[in-house]
Amino acid sequence: MKKISFIIFILFGAVITLCSCNDAKLKAFADEANKMCPMNLGDNSITKITYEDNAFNYYVNDGETEFDLSKLEGHEDVLKKRYMYNLTEGDENPKFWKLIEDEGVNLKLRYTGMKSGKKIDVLLTNSELLEYRGKMRNPQLRAKTFVELITESINATCPQDKGDGFNMKKAHMDSHGMVMEVALKQPITPDMMVESNVSKLKNNFIELLCKGDEEDNAIDLVKNAIDANLCITYILTSEANKNSITLQITPDEMKEFMASQKSDK
C-alpha cells in the first residue's frame, strides 16, 4: 500500500503544471498518466487510471500477500482507513494536497484480488482526505491510529488459524491498547498458570512480537505502540479446559527489548 501512495504522489506531480484544473484538463492528465500503465508495484500493479465523476480512479491488481480481499467483504471501512493512512504518510507532497483542496477531487482505488478474484472499490472523498490529513499531523494520534488499523485488519480476517493449535479468534482495542484473543487446542494446566511460568511465557511472546516479520507489520506495530504508549495484550484460552492466561505487554517492556537488541549488535 505504501508503494501505491508513492506512485499516486508521483503521478499527480504532472498536474501541478496546469494553470487551471477543470474537468477537461484533469481528464487529460489521467489519460496521460494512464499511458504509464501497467505499473508494477511489487506485489501489486496499477493497470489503468481514469478520471470520471470528479474522481481519479486507480485500477489495482492486488497480489493479496498482506490479506485476502474476499475476507474483507463488509469491512471496506478498514481498507479505506488504511489507504488514507498511507496517503498521509510523511505528508510528502504539499502541492498534491493543495490540488485536492483547491479542486475538490476525490480518489477511488478499485482493487481486484489476484488470488481470490474479489473486487473492492474504496472511495476516498475530498472532505475525508482533508479531515484525515489534519488529524494525522499529530504524531501520537498517528501512532495510535496505526495500532487501531492493524487491530481492525486482524479482526476483519478472524478467525485465523496460525498453526500449532493457535487460533486467533478476535482482536479489539481497550483502554490499555490492543487486545488479541487466542484459542489454544492444548489444555492450560495449573502448572502453566504459576506466576513464574506465566512470566517465562510472556517473555517468549515479547520476543516473538518484537522480532516479528516486517511483511506482517509486526515491527511497525511495536514501534507505534511504543510511540502511542499502548499495551499489546494476548488473552490465551484453552478450548480443552477453558483455562485462560492473560499476557499484557507494556510499552516499556517492548522498548526495553528493542533496546537490548540494538545493544547486542
C-alpha positions as CSV (number, residue, x, y, z in Angstrom):
1,M,0.0,0.0,0.0
2,K,2.9,2.4,0.7
3,K,4.1,1.9,-2.9
4,I,0.6,2.7,-4.2
5,S,0.5,6.0,-2.3
6,F,4.0,6.9,-3.5
7,I,3.0,6.3,-7.2
8,I,-0.1,8.4,-6.7
9,F,2.0,11.3,-5.5
10,I,4.4,11.0,-8.4
11,L,1.7,10.8,-11.0
12,F,0.0,13.9,-9.6
13,G,3.2,15.9,-9.9
14,A,2.3,16.5,-13.6
15,V,-1.0,18.1,-12.6
16,I,0.8,21.0,-10.8
17,T,1.9,22.4,-14.2
18,L,-1.7,23.1,-15.1
19,C,-2.9,26.6,-14.7
20,S,-6.5,25.6,-14.3
21,C,-7.5,22.1,-13.2
22,N,-11.0,22.0,-14.8
23,D,-12.6,18.6,-15.7
24,A,-11.2,18.6,-19.2
25,K,-7.7,19.1,-18.0
26,L,-8.0,16.6,-15.2
27,K,-9.3,14.1,-17.6
28,A,-6.4,14.9,-19.9
29,F,-3.9,14.3,-17.1
30,A,-5.5,11.0,-16.2
31,D,-5.3,9.9,-19.9
32,E,-1.6,10.9,-19.9
33,A,-0.9,9.1,-16.6
34,N,-2.7,6.0,-18.0
35,K,-0.1,5.7,-20.7
36,M,2.4,4.7,-17.9
37,C,0.2,1.7,-17.1
38,P,0.6,-1.1,-16.3
39,M,2.9,-0.1,-13.4
40,N,4.5,-2.9,-11.3
41,L,4.4,-2.1,-7.5
42,G,5.9,-5.4,-6.4
43,D,3.0,-7.5,-5.1
44,N,0.5,-5.1,-6.7
45,S,0.2,-3.3,-10.0
46,I,-1.8,-0.3,-11.3
47,T,-3.4,-1.4,-14.6
48,K,-5.4,1.7,-15.5
49,I,-6.0,5.3,-14.4
50,T,-9.1,7.3,-15.4
51,Y,-10.9,10.5,-14.4
52,E,-14.7,10.5,-14.1
53,D,-17.3,11.8,-11.8
54,N,-14.8,14.1,-10.1
55,A,-12.6,11.3,-9.0
56,F,-9.2,9.8,-10.1
57,N,-9.8,6.1,-10.5
58,Y,-6.8,3.7,-9.9
59,Y,-7.4,0.2,-11.0
60,V,-5.1,-2.1,-9.0
61,N,-4.4,-5.8,-9.2
62,D,-3.7,-6.8,-5.6
63,G,-1.4,-9.8,-5.0
64,E,-3.1,-10.4,-1.7
65,T,0.1,-11.1,0.2
66,E,-1.0,-8.9,3.1
67,F,-4.6,-10.1,3.3
68,D,-7.2,-11.9,1.3
69,L,-9.6,-9.4,-0.1
70,S,-12.5,-11.8,-0.1
71,K,-12.3,-12.0,3.7
72,L,-12.7,-8.2,4.0
73,E,-16.2,-8.1,2.4
74,G,-18.3,-6.0,4.6
75,H,-15.2,-4.4,6.1
76,E,-14.4,-1.9,3.4
77,D,-14.1,0.8,6.0
78,V,-10.9,-1.0,7.2
79,L,-9.4,-0.8,3.8
80,K,-10.5,2.8,3.4
81,K,-8.8,3.9,6.6
82,R,-5.6,2.0,5.8
83,Y,-5.3,3.6,2.4
84,M,-6.0,7.1,3.8
85,Y,-3.4,6.5,6.5
86,N,-0.8,5.6,3.8
87,L,-1.7,8.5,1.6
88,T,-1.0,10.9,4.5
89,E,2.3,9.2,5.4
90,G,5.1,11.7,5.6
91,D,2.8,14.4,4.0
92,E,5.5,14.2,1.3
93,N,3.8,16.4,-1.4
94,P,2.1,19.6,-0.2
95,K,1.3,20.5,-3.9
96,F,-0.7,17.3,-4.2
97,W,-2.8,18.3,-1.2
98,K,-3.2,21.9,-2.5
99,L,-4.7,20.3,-5.6
100,I,-7.0,18.1,-3.6
101,E,-8.1,21.1,-1.6
102,D,-8.5,23.6,-4.5
103,E,-10.2,21.3,-7.0
104,G,-12.3,19.1,-4.6
105,V,-11.0,16.0,-6.3
106,N,-11.8,12.5,-4.9
107,L,-9.8,9.3,-5.2
108,K,-11.1,5.9,-5.9
109,L,-9.0,2.8,-5.6
110,R,-10.5,-0.1,-7.5
111,Y,-9.0,-3.4,-6.3
112,T,-9.1,-6.9,-7.8
113,G,-7.6,-9.7,-5.7
114,M,-5.3,-11.8,-7.9
115,K,-5.9,-14.9,-5.8
116,S,-9.5,-14.6,-4.7
117,G,-10.8,-12.6,-7.7
118,K,-12.6,-10.4,-5.2
119,K,-13.3,-6.8,-6.4
120,I,-13.5,-4.0,-3.9
121,D,-13.8,-0.3,-4.6
122,V,-12.6,2.2,-2.0
123,L,-13.7,5.8,-2.4
124,L,-11.7,8.5,-0.6
125,T,-13.8,11.6,-0.7
126,N,-12.2,15.1,-0.8
127,S,-13.6,16.0,2.6
128,E,-12.5,12.7,4.2
129,L,-8.9,13.1,2.8
130,L,-8.6,16.7,4.1
131,E,-10.0,15.9,7.5
132,Y,-7.9,12.8,7.9
133,R,-4.8,14.6,6.8
134,G,-5.3,17.3,9.6
135,K,-5.7,14.6,12.3
136,M,-2.6,12.7,11.1
137,R,-0.3,15.7,11.7
138,N,-0.4,14.8,15.5
139,P,2.4,12.2,15.9
140,Q,0.9,10.4,18.9
141,L,-2.5,10.3,17.3
142,R,-1.0,8.9,14.1
143,A,0.8,6.2,16.1
144,K,-2.4,5.3,17.9
145,T,-4.3,5.2,14.6
146,F,-1.8,2.7,13.2
147,V,-2.3,0.4,16.1
148,E,-6.1,0.7,15.7
149,L,-5.9,0.0,12.0
150,I,-3.8,-3.2,12.5
151,T,-6.2,-4.3,15.2
152,E,-9.2,-3.7,12.9
153,S,-7.5,-5.5,10.0
154,I,-6.7,-8.6,12.1
155,N,-10.2,-8.7,13.5
156,A,-11.7,-8.4,10.0
157,T,-9.9,-11.5,8.9
158,C,-10.6,-13.6,12.1
159,P,-10.7,-16.4,12.8
160,Q,-7.2,-17.1,11.7
161,D,-5.6,-20.5,12.1
162,K,-1.9,-19.8,12.9
163,G,-1.0,-23.4,13.1
164,D,0.3,-25.5,16.1
165,G,-3.2,-25.3,17.7
166,F,-3.0,-21.5,17.8
167,N,-6.2,-19.8,16.5
168,M,-6.7,-16.1,16.5
169,K,-10.4,-15.6,17.4
170,K,-10.8,-11.8,17.8
171,A,-8.9,-8.5,18.1
172,H,-10.1,-5.3,19.6
173,M,-8.9,-2.1,21.4
174,D,-9.5,-1.5,25.1
175,S,-8.4,1.4,27.4
176,H,-4.9,0.0,27.6
177,G,-4.3,-0.7,23.9
178,M,-4.6,-3.7,21.5
179,V,-6.1,-7.0,22.7
180,M,-5.8,-10.3,20.8
181,E,-7.9,-13.2,21.9
182,V,-6.4,-16.6,21.1
183,A,-7.9,-20.1,21.3
184,L,-5.5,-22.9,22.1
185,K,-6.2,-26.6,21.4
186,Q,-4.0,-27.8,24.2
187,P,-5.0,-27.6,27.8
188,I,-3.7,-24.8,30.0
189,T,-2.6,-26.7,33.1
190,P,-2.4,-25.3,36.6
191,D,1.4,-25.5,36.4
192,M,1.3,-23.3,33.3
193,M,-0.6,-20.7,35.3
194,V,2.0,-20.4,38.0
195,E,3.4,-16.8,38.0
196,S,7.0,-17.8,37.2
197,N,5.8,-19.8,34.2
198,V,3.5,-17.1,33.0
199,S,6.4,-14.7,33.2
200,K,8.6,-17.0,31.0
201,L,5.7,-17.4,28.5
202,K,5.3,-13.6,28.4
203,N,9.0,-13.1,27.7
204,N,8.6,-15.6,24.8
205,F,5.7,-13.6,23.4
206,I,7.6,-10.3,23.8
207,E,10.5,-11.8,21.7
208,L,8.1,-13.1,19.0
209,L,6.3,-9.8,18.8
210,C,9.4,-7.6,18.8
211,K,11.3,-9.8,16.3
212,G,8.2,-10.1,14.1
213,D,8.2,-10.1,10.3
214,E,8.2,-6.7,8.6
215,E,5.8,-8.2,6.0
216,D,3.0,-8.6,8.5
217,N,3.5,-5.1,10.1
218,A,4.8,-6.6,13.4
219,I,7.8,-4.3,13.7
220,D,5.8,-1.2,12.8
221,L,3.1,-2.3,15.3
222,V,5.6,-2.4,18.1
223,K,7.2,0.9,17.2
224,N,3.8,2.7,17.0
225,A,2.5,1.0,20.2
226,I,5.6,2.5,22.0
227,D,5.1,5.9,20.5
228,A,1.3,5.9,21.4
229,N,2.1,4.5,24.9
230,L,-0.2,1.5,24.3
231,C,0.0,-2.1,25.6
232,I,-0.4,-5.2,23.4
233,T,-2.3,-7.9,25.2
234,Y,-2.8,-11.6,24.4
235,I,-5.6,-13.5,26.1
236,L,-4.9,-17.2,25.7
237,T,-7.9,-19.5,26.4
238,S,-7.8,-23.3,26.1
239,E,-10.5,-24.9,24.1
240,A,-9.8,-28.1,26.0
241,N,-10.4,-27.0,29.6
242,K,-11.4,-23.3,29.3
243,N,-8.5,-22.1,31.5
244,S,-7.1,-18.7,30.5
245,I,-3.8,-16.8,30.7
246,T,-3.5,-13.0,30.0
247,L,-0.2,-11.6,28.9
248,Q,-0.1,-7.8,28.8
249,I,3.0,-6.4,27.2
250,T,3.6,-2.8,28.2
251,P,5.3,-0.1,26.1
252,D,8.2,0.0,28.5
253,E,8.7,-3.8,28.1
254,M,8.7,-3.5,24.3
255,K,11.0,-0.6,24.4
256,E,13.4,-2.4,26.8
257,F,13.5,-5.5,24.5
258,M,14.1,-3.3,21.4
259,A,17.0,-1.5,23.1
260,S,18.5,-4.8,24.2
261,Q,18.5,-6.0,20.6
262,K,20.4,-2.8,19.5
263,S,23.0,-3.2,22.2
264,D,23.6,-6.9,21.2
265,K,24.6,-5.8,17.6
